[in-house]
């Protein structure tokens, strides 16, 4: 689990933007920015679609008004799925990032592997603020 003061791991996350597929290096993407970064187990899952993402969508303007530069959601999905899920959730103010190979999730020690025969790696992180590359104390979006 990422602890206060730790640097976020270097990884490549993908996003489907207006111009096509974009690969983002986390060091460059979050450099010198105030970021609210949260990760969910998976796009289009019931709990993530009904509880996790909607709260950030509703509070996006308030979060940005508090001085946050980027609100980003990460899941172990590809960029196409993340983009479609963002569209379906009206998450235009949220950067929807795919961690298709789970490299960020694994490097963050945030992985959760279900114990079923169809098990795959999912994200166990549900909210983390990040200021200029370091994780501060954990809290809800309203605590910014």
Backbone bond lengths (Angstrom), bond angles and torsions (degrees), N, CA, C in turn:
res aa  C-N    CA-C-N  psi(-1)  N-CA   C-N-CA  omega(-1)  CA-C   N-CA-C  phi
1 X - - - 1.443 - - 1.532 108.66 -
2 X 1.295 117.39 140.31 1.459 121.95 177.50 1.520 108.53 -70.03
3 X 1.326 116.13 131.76 1.455 121.96 -179.24 1.524 110.77 -108.64
4 X 1.324 116.31 162.71 1.457 122.05 178.55 1.528 109.57 -53.76
5 X 1.330 115.88 132.06 1.458 121.79 177.42 1.517 115.05 86.76
6 X 1.317 118.36 -11.95 1.457 120.65 178.76 1.520 110.53 -74.31
7 X 1.312 115.25 147.98 1.458 120.96 174.11 1.523 108.53 -82.10
8 X 1.312 115.63 139.27 1.460 118.81 176.85 1.523 109.52 -65.90
9 X 1.313 118.08 146.95 1.462 120.37 -179.16 1.527 112.10 -67.47
10 X 1.311 114.20 150.69 1.459 120.56 175.37 1.522 108.26 -80.64
11 X 1.309 115.43 128.19 1.466 121.21 179.12 1.519 107.99 -159.00
12 X 1.307 115.48 170.81 1.458 121.15 175.56 1.520 108.63 -110.14
13 X 1.327 115.43 124.54 1.458 122.56 176.77 1.517 107.67 -115.15
14 X 1.316 117.29 148.20 1.464 119.85 -176.04 1.519 111.43 -114.84
15 X 1.330 113.49 151.68 1.462 121.23 -179.46 1.522 108.28 -142.28
16 X 1.303 116.18 139.77 1.454 120.68 173.94 1.518 107.08 -97.87
17 X 1.330 115.77 109.12 1.454 120.93 -179.39 1.512 111.13 -105.32
18 X 1.321 115.34 -173.38 1.466 120.42 -179.87 1.523 111.84 -60.84
19 X 1.330 116.76 -32.34 1.454 121.11 -178.71 1.514 114.22 -91.62
20 X 1.324 117.51 4.30 1.457 120.72 -179.16 1.516 111.66 114.98
21 X 1.325 115.24 -160.95 1.454 122.46 -176.64 1.523 110.84 -72.51
22 X 1.339 115.81 133.83 1.460 121.90 177.48 1.524 107.35 -126.69
23 X 1.331 116.15 131.30 1.461 121.17 173.87 1.522 107.88 -101.26
24 X 1.322 116.56 127.57 1.462 122.19 -178.11 1.521 109.87 -112.55
25 X 1.318 117.13 128.50 1.453 122.45 168.99 1.524 106.12 -81.25
26 X 1.321 117.99 128.12 1.461 120.46 -175.48 1.522 112.42 -60.96
27 X 1.331 117.74 -35.32 1.469 119.86 178.77 1.520 111.02 -60.55
28 X 1.318 116.30 -42.12 1.462 120.90 -178.94 1.530 111.39 -78.51
29 X 1.309 117.29 -39.91 1.459 121.87 -176.35 1.526 112.12 -61.98
30 X 1.330 116.74 -39.88 1.458 120.60 -175.12 1.530 113.73 -102.71
31 X 1.331 117.88 1.99 1.470 121.22 -177.12 1.524 111.27 -61.09
32 X 1.326 115.48 131.14 1.465 123.09 175.00 1.518 113.56 54.72
33 X 1.326 116.82 33.82 1.459 121.42 179.27 1.521 109.67 -129.71
34 X 1.317 114.93 151.92 1.462 120.56 169.84 1.521 105.56 -91.27
35 X 1.319 115.27 121.73 1.459 120.90 -171.46 1.525 110.55 -128.26
36 X 1.305 115.93 136.40 1.462 121.35 165.41 1.520 104.83 -104.18
37 X 1.314 114.88 113.12 1.458 121.82 -177.75 1.521 107.70 -115.01
38 X 1.311 116.31 126.79 1.458 119.14 175.07 1.516 108.51 -135.60
39 X 1.306 114.50 150.24 1.459 120.06 -178.85 1.518 108.51 -126.15
40 X 1.294 114.52 149.61 1.462 121.02 -178.08 1.528 109.54 -129.08
41 X 1.330 117.60 157.35 1.460 119.67 179.30 1.521 114.42 -59.65
42 X 1.331 118.36 -34.98 1.459 118.20 179.51 1.512 113.17 -177.83
43 X 1.311 115.26 145.43 1.461 121.61 176.28 1.524 109.82 -65.12
44 X 1.294 115.69 146.17 1.466 124.44 177.14 1.527 114.50 66.67
45 X 1.335 118.86 4.55 1.458 118.85 175.08 1.527 108.02 -74.22
46 X 1.322 118.40 149.63 1.465 119.73 -174.86 1.532 114.52 -56.15
47 X 1.320 117.84 -50.88 1.464 119.56 -177.25 1.517 111.60 -66.24
48 X 1.320 117.72 -40.24 1.467 120.58 179.53 1.524 110.77 -66.07
49 X 1.324 116.71 -36.86 1.465 121.52 -179.14 1.524 112.98 -77.83
50 X 1.320 116.89 -28.01 1.464 120.34 -176.80 1.522 113.37 -99.28
51 X 1.341 117.88 -24.79 1.465 119.68 -174.12 1.526 114.34 -125.86
52 X 1.315 118.57 -45.66 1.466 119.77 -173.17 1.522 113.15 -72.27
53 X 1.309 117.85 -63.08 1.468 121.45 -175.48 1.529 113.81 -67.60
54 X 1.337 120.31 -42.40 1.468 119.51 -175.36 1.529 114.90 -56.60
55 X 1.309 118.25 -34.64 1.464 120.42 179.12 1.518 112.28 -61.67
56 X 1.319 116.36 -40.20 1.463 120.35 178.00 1.525 111.10 -71.19
57 X 1.325 116.73 -35.84 1.470 120.37 177.96 1.529 109.38 -62.76
58 X 1.331 116.83 -47.15 1.465 121.53 -179.26 1.527 111.44 -63.41
59 X 1.333 117.20 -38.59 1.465 121.36 -175.75 1.526 113.90 -93.77
60 X 1.323 118.66 4.56 1.470 121.25 -174.08 1.524 112.75 -55.22
61 X 1.312 118.25 -46.93 1.466 120.10 -179.44 1.523 111.33 -63.60
62 X 1.320 116.83 -41.38 1.464 121.80 178.71 1.533 110.95 -64.97
63 X 1.308 116.39 -41.90 1.467 121.05 178.89 1.523 109.97 -62.81
64 X 1.319 117.18 -47.15 1.469 120.61 -179.80 1.529 111.26 -66.53
65 X 1.329 117.64 -34.68 1.466 121.17 177.67 1.527 111.48 -64.97
66 X 1.333 116.69 -22.43 1.458 121.66 178.04 1.528 111.81 -81.63
67 X 1.333 117.11 4.37 1.457 120.57 176.50 1.510 115.49 99.55
68 X 1.306 117.39 12.14 1.461 121.19 178.99 1.525 108.92 -82.77
69 X 1.338 116.02 132.16 1.463 121.63 -179.45 1.523 112.83 -83.43
70 X 1.327 116.41 -38.76 1.465 121.34 -173.74 1.526 109.41 -137.68
71 X 1.313 115.78 133.41 1.465 122.07 168.24 1.523 104.87 -111.39
72 X 1.325 116.72 121.29 1.464 120.27 -174.99 1.524 111.05 -129.64
73 X 1.314 114.87 137.78 1.460 123.24 176.34 1.527 108.23 -113.27
74 X 1.329 116.29 131.96 1.464 121.82 179.71 1.525 109.08 -121.62
75 X 1.320 116.03 138.21 1.464 121.75 172.95 1.523 108.39 -146.25
76 X 1.317 115.80 156.90 1.462 120.94 176.83 1.531 107.17 -80.61
77 X 1.320 113.46 73.85 1.464 123.88 176.69 1.518 106.19 -142.64
78 X 1.321 117.39 166.94 1.461 118.73 175.33 1.529 109.55 -82.75
79 X 1.317 115.72 167.35 1.465 121.61 -176.45 1.525 112.36 -63.24
80 X 1.319 117.56 -31.42 1.466 120.85 179.87 1.532 110.78 -65.29
81 X 1.318 116.18 -44.60 1.463 121.23 178.73 1.527 110.01 -65.87
82 X 1.336 117.19 -44.13 1.463 120.54 179.81 1.523 110.98 -61.46
83 X 1.319 116.59 -40.95 1.464 120.98 179.26 1.537 110.55 -63.92
84 X 1.317 116.57 -46.38 1.469 120.82 179.99 1.526 110.73 -63.05
85 X 1.323 116.59 -39.88 1.465 120.46 179.41 1.528 110.18 -66.88
86 X 1.331 116.66 -42.58 1.460 120.08 176.90 1.516 111.61 -59.53
87 X 1.325 116.99 -43.32 1.470 121.08 176.92 1.533 110.97 -61.15
88 X 1.325 116.17 -45.17 1.464 120.74 -178.30 1.529 112.16 -64.94
89 X 1.343 116.31 -26.21 1.463 121.42 -177.78 1.535 112.81 -100.39
90 X 1.344 116.80 5.43 1.473 121.04 -176.98 1.526 111.65 54.63
91 X 1.325 115.73 43.38 1.461 122.36 -176.08 1.524 111.85 -97.06
92 X 1.318 117.08 46.97 1.467 120.78 -175.69 1.525 113.19 -64.25
93 X 1.328 118.57 -23.02 1.467 121.76 -179.85 1.529 112.45 -90.65
94 X 1.324 116.29 -0.78 1.463 121.75 -178.20 1.523 108.65 -108.33
95 X 1.328 117.06 130.42 1.460 121.41 174.58 1.527 106.78 -79.05
96 X 1.314 116.94 114.82 1.461 122.46 -175.65 1.529 108.57 -95.34
97 X 1.323 116.42 106.79 1.458 122.21 -172.11 1.525 111.88 -110.39
98 X 1.310 116.04 130.15 1.454 121.95 177.05 1.515 111.21 -93.08
99 X 1.312 115.89 133.78 1.467 123.44 174.48 1.526 105.85 -112.35
100 X 1.332 114.83 63.41 1.453 122.33 -170.45 1.512 115.74 -53.55
101 X 1.323 117.44 -36.38 1.465 120.10 -179.82 1.526 112.05 -98.53
102 X 1.324 117.21 5.41 1.472 124.51 179.39 1.521 113.09 62.88
103 X 1.324 118.45 18.93 1.465 120.15 -177.87 1.527 112.31 -64.80
104 X 1.326 117.97 -42.27 1.464 120.67 178.08 1.526 110.29 -66.97
105 X 1.314 115.95 -44.23 1.462 121.31 -179.59 1.521 111.18 -60.68
106 X 1.316 117.02 -45.76 1.462 120.65 179.69 1.520 111.30 -67.53
107 X 1.333 117.62 -43.09 1.469 121.33 -179.29 1.524 111.47 -66.15
108 X 1.323 116.64 -26.21 1.462 121.44 179.56 1.522 111.99 -85.02
109 X 1.304 117.00 -4.56 1.468 122.80 -174.48 1.522 110.10 57.52
110 X 1.333 115.80 37.43 1.462 121.83 -178.56 1.511 112.28 -107.81
111 X 1.319 116.29 8.53 1.460 117.64 -174.23 1.522 111.63 -75.67
112 X 1.297 113.80 148.64 1.451 123.48 174.82 1.510 105.38 -133.77
113 X 1.320 116.71 122.41 1.452 120.62 -179.45 1.523 109.01 -111.36
114 X 1.312 117.43 112.25 1.467 119.97 177.93 1.521 110.65 -59.78
115 X 1.303 116.41 151.26 1.465 120.34 -178.10 1.522 110.73 -99.17
116 X 1.322 115.63 57.49 1.462 120.67 176.29 1.516 108.28 -123.07
117 X 1.305 116.25 168.47 1.462 119.54 179.70 1.523 111.64 -66.65
118 X 1.324 117.42 -22.53 1.469 121.30 179.10 1.527 110.37 -100.08
119 X 1.325 116.46 28.33 1.462 121.28 -174.28 1.519 112.14 -63.62
120 X 1.298 114.60 141.28 1.457 122.46 171.69 1.515 107.10 -143.89
121 X 1.308 116.59 168.28 1.460 120.64 -178.63 1.518 109.35 -78.34
122 X 1.308 116.32 133.13 1.458 122.56 175.77 1.519 108.43 -126.76
123 X 1.310 116.99 163.93 1.447 122.51 179.17 1.512 110.13 -84.92
124 X 1.324 116.60 136.80 1.455 121.39 178.56 1.522 111.75 -105.63
125 X 1.313 117.81 -1.62 1.461 121.23 -177.63 1.523 109.60 -87.91
126 X 1.310 116.92 132.94 1.459 119.49 -178.47 1.515 113.43 -117.49
127 X 1.304 119.46 -0.63 1.456 120.34 175.50 1.510 110.55 175.88
128 X 1.296 116.62 133.38 1.456 121.35 179.27 1.517 107.20 -156.77
129 X 1.311 116.72 129.63 1.455 118.61 173.18 1.518 106.98 -92.52
130 X 1.292 116.62 150.43 1.453 120.21 -178.34 1.511 108.10 -139.37
131 X 1.315 116.42 122.59 1.460 121.60 179.17 1.515 108.42 -113.99
132 X 1.301 116.25 114.16 1.458 122.64 175.30 1.534 112.66 48.56
133 X 1.313 115.19 45.65 1.458 120.37 172.67 1.511 116.19 91.74
134 X 1.326 118.93 -4.95 1.458 120.91 -178.33 1.517 110.26 -121.08
135 X 1.291 116.23 145.91 1.464 121.23 179.87 1.523 109.50 -88.14
136 X 1.339 118.46 120.23 1.460 121.07 175.22 1.520 109.93 -84.80
137 X 1.316 116.39 -167.80 1.456 119.36 177.74 1.515 109.62 -60.89
138 X 1.303 115.32 145.25 1.467 120.32 -177.34 1.516 110.00 -78.13
139 X 1.321 115.65 150.18 1.452 119.58 177.92 1.506 111.25 -177.09
140 X 1.286 115.03 -179.48 1.459 120.13 -179.50 1.516 110.37 -81.46
141 X 1.336 117.80 163.10 1.463 120.25 179.08 1.522 112.94 -57.16
142 X 1.308 118.45 -29.91 1.463 121.08 -179.01 1.524 112.23 -71.11
143 X 1.317 118.91 -15.76 1.460 121.49 -178.17 1.515 113.26 -85.69
144 X 1.309 118.39 5.34 1.459 121.49 -175.93 1.474 111.22 -63.63
